[in-house]
Amino acid sequence: MKKITLLLSLLTFTTSFSSIIVKDITDFTFTNSATLDFDFNNDGTVEFTFEEMGGGTVGCMFDYLNVNFLGTGTLASGHGWDIMKSLALNAVIGSSSTFDAQGDAYINAEWANANEMFPNGDSYVGTTFKIGVNRYYGWILVNSVAGVIKVKSYAYNNVANQSITAGQSTLDTDEFSQNLKLKIY
């Protein structure tokens, strides 16, 4: 009996508790000079802040090495690198995404082309940010009505360097099973 108990105690299951962390906030409407802080992991440290910049433009200033947003273009193209891209539900946000903002990025920027403005209704902003030395990917649910921007919720994948899809709120069974590990000692 002692051998079986010892064998069972050496055979253990461990899981890496990865998940999508969603913050469903009270809808926040941007009015003149209003700001909204984003603390994705609820540690009391703000990852970045959105601010109403006037004329319906909502923007963010940041250290591009630590925070960035999916844009409508690239710095090399000379346009759109500082304009946040409106993403549809299930758009992939991860290491293969183009994060090319250089320290500032905007929703409905006054200099944006008509096709770069956020459509009426819900859409998403893709973001990447560092917590400590690790890089994470997340989304922000934005609602736009007649140019007025409202943030409804935001989320991130709490496993460093793992992608997330816009609107994703749980891991699917394949992602969960990839995090289940059997260790034999």
C-alpha positions as CSV (number, residue, x, y, z in Angstrom):
1,M,0.0,0.0,0.0
2,K,2.9,2.4,0.8
3,K,4.3,1.9,-2.7
4,I,1.0,2.8,-4.3
5,T,0.6,5.9,-2.2
6,L,4.1,6.9,-3.0
7,L,3.5,6.3,-6.7
8,L,0.3,8.4,-6.6
9,S,2.0,11.2,-4.7
10,L,4.7,11.3,-7.4
11,L,2.2,11.4,-10.2
12,T,0.7,14.9,-10.3
13,F,-1.3,17.0,-12.6
14,T,-0.5,20.7,-12.9
15,T,-2.2,23.4,-14.9
16,S,-1.0,26.7,-16.0
17,F,-3.9,28.9,-15.2
18,S,-4.1,30.9,-18.3
19,S,-7.2,32.9,-19.0
20,I,-8.7,35.8,-20.7
21,I,-9.1,38.6,-18.1
22,V,-12.1,40.8,-18.9
23,K,-12.9,44.1,-17.2
24,D,-16.6,44.9,-17.9
25,I,-16.6,48.5,-16.8
26,T,-19.5,51.0,-16.5
27,D,-19.7,52.4,-20.0
28,F,-17.4,55.4,-20.1
29,T,-18.4,58.2,-22.6
30,F,-15.6,60.7,-23.5
31,T,-16.6,64.3,-23.0
32,N,-14.4,67.4,-23.1
33,S,-11.0,66.5,-21.6
34,A,-12.3,63.3,-20.0
35,T,-9.7,60.6,-19.2
36,L,-9.9,56.8,-18.7
37,D,-7.1,54.8,-17.1
38,F,-6.6,51.2,-18.2
39,D,-5.3,48.7,-15.5
40,F,-5.6,45.4,-17.3
41,N,-4.3,43.1,-14.4
42,N,-5.9,45.1,-11.6
43,D,-2.5,45.6,-9.8
44,G,-3.0,49.4,-9.3
45,T,-0.6,50.3,-12.0
46,V,-2.1,52.0,-15.1
47,E,-0.9,50.5,-18.3
48,F,-2.1,53.6,-20.3
49,T,-4.7,56.3,-20.4
50,F,-7.1,57.5,-23.1
51,E,-8.1,61.2,-23.2
52,E,-10.6,63.2,-25.1
53,M,-8.5,65.6,-27.2
54,G,-11.2,67.8,-28.6
55,G,-13.3,67.5,-31.7
56,G,-14.3,64.0,-30.9
57,T,-10.8,62.7,-31.0
58,V,-9.8,60.2,-28.3
59,G,-6.0,59.7,-27.9
60,C,-3.2,58.2,-25.9
61,M,0.4,59.2,-25.3
62,F,2.7,56.3,-24.4
63,D,6.2,54.8,-24.5
64,Y,6.0,52.8,-27.7
65,L,8.5,50.3,-26.4
66,N,6.0,49.3,-23.7
67,V,2.6,50.1,-25.1
68,N,1.2,50.2,-28.7
69,F,-1.9,49.9,-30.7
70,L,-2.9,48.4,-34.1
71,G,-3.0,51.3,-36.6
72,T,-4.5,51.9,-40.0
73,G,-1.0,52.3,-41.6
74,T,2.7,52.3,-40.8
75,L,5.4,54.9,-40.2
76,A,7.1,53.8,-43.4
77,S,3.9,54.4,-45.4
78,G,3.8,58.0,-44.0
79,H,0.1,57.8,-42.9
80,G,-2.0,56.0,-40.4
81,W,0.6,54.9,-38.0
82,D,-0.9,57.1,-35.3
83,I,-4.6,56.3,-36.1
84,M,-6.0,53.3,-34.2
85,K,-7.7,50.8,-36.4
86,S,-11.3,49.7,-35.9
87,L,-11.3,45.9,-35.6
88,A,-14.2,43.5,-36.1
89,L,-15.1,40.8,-33.6
90,N,-12.7,37.9,-33.7
91,A,-9.8,39.8,-35.4
92,V,-6.5,38.3,-34.2
93,I,-4.3,40.5,-32.0
94,G,-0.8,39.1,-31.4
95,S,2.8,39.1,-32.3
96,S,2.1,39.0,-36.1
97,S,-0.1,42.2,-35.8
98,T,1.4,45.5,-36.9
99,F,1.9,47.8,-33.9
100,D,3.7,50.8,-35.4
101,A,2.5,53.9,-33.4
102,Q,5.4,56.0,-32.3
103,G,4.2,57.3,-28.9
104,D,0.8,58.6,-29.7
105,A,-2.4,57.1,-31.3
106,Y,-5.9,58.3,-31.8
107,I,-9.5,57.2,-32.4
108,N,-11.3,59.4,-34.9
109,A,-8.4,61.7,-35.4
110,E,-9.3,65.0,-37.1
111,W,-6.7,64.2,-39.9
112,A,-7.9,60.6,-40.5
113,N,-9.4,59.7,-43.8
114,A,-13.1,58.9,-43.9
115,N,-12.4,55.1,-44.1
116,E,-10.2,55.3,-40.9
117,M,-13.0,56.7,-38.7
118,F,-14.7,54.3,-36.3
119,P,-18.0,53.1,-37.7
120,N,-21.3,53.6,-35.7
121,G,-21.8,50.8,-33.2
122,D,-19.3,48.5,-31.5
123,S,-15.8,47.7,-32.7
124,Y,-12.5,46.9,-31.0
125,V,-9.0,48.4,-30.6
126,G,-6.1,46.0,-30.5
127,T,-3.3,46.8,-28.0
128,T,-0.1,45.3,-26.7
129,F,1.6,46.3,-23.5
130,K,4.2,45.2,-21.0
131,I,3.6,44.2,-17.4
132,G,7.1,44.0,-15.9
133,V,9.3,42.5,-18.6
134,N,6.5,40.4,-20.3
135,R,4.5,41.5,-23.3
136,Y,0.7,40.9,-23.4
137,Y,-2.1,41.4,-26.0
138,G,-5.5,42.8,-25.4
139,W,-8.6,44.4,-26.8
140,I,-10.8,47.4,-25.9
141,L,-14.5,47.4,-26.8
142,V,-15.4,50.8,-28.2
143,N,-18.8,52.1,-29.2
144,S,-19.1,55.1,-31.6
145,V,-22.3,56.9,-32.2
146,A,-22.2,60.1,-34.3
147,G,-18.5,60.5,-33.4
148,V,-19.0,60.2,-29.7
149,I,-16.7,57.5,-28.3
150,K,-17.6,55.2,-25.4
151,V,-15.5,52.4,-23.9
152,K,-17.6,49.5,-22.7
153,S,-15.0,46.8,-21.6
154,Y,-11.5,45.6,-22.2
155,A,-9.5,42.4,-21.8
156,Y,-6.2,40.7,-22.2
157,N,-4.7,37.2,-22.4
158,N,-2.8,36.8,-19.1
159,V,-0.2,34.5,-20.7
160,A,2.7,36.5,-21.9
161,N,3.2,36.6,-25.7
162,Q,-0.1,34.8,-26.4
163,S,-2.5,36.3,-28.8
164,I,-6.2,37.1,-28.2
165,T,-9.0,37.7,-30.6
166,A,-11.1,40.9,-30.5
167,G,-14.0,40.2,-28.1
168,Q,-12.6,36.9,-26.8
169,S,-13.7,36.3,-23.2
170,T,-12.7,32.7,-22.6
171,L,-10.2,30.2,-23.8
172,D,-11.5,27.5,-26.1
173,T,-11.1,23.8,-25.2
174,D,-8.0,23.5,-27.4
175,E,-6.3,26.4,-25.7
176,F,-7.3,25.0,-22.3
177,S,-6.0,21.5,-23.1
178,Q,-2.6,22.9,-24.3
179,N,-2.2,24.3,-20.8
180,L,-2.9,21.0,-19.0
181,K,0.3,19.2,-18.2
182,L,1.0,15.8,-16.6
183,K,4.2,15.5,-14.7
184,I,5.7,12.2,-13.4
185,Y,8.3,12.4,-10.8
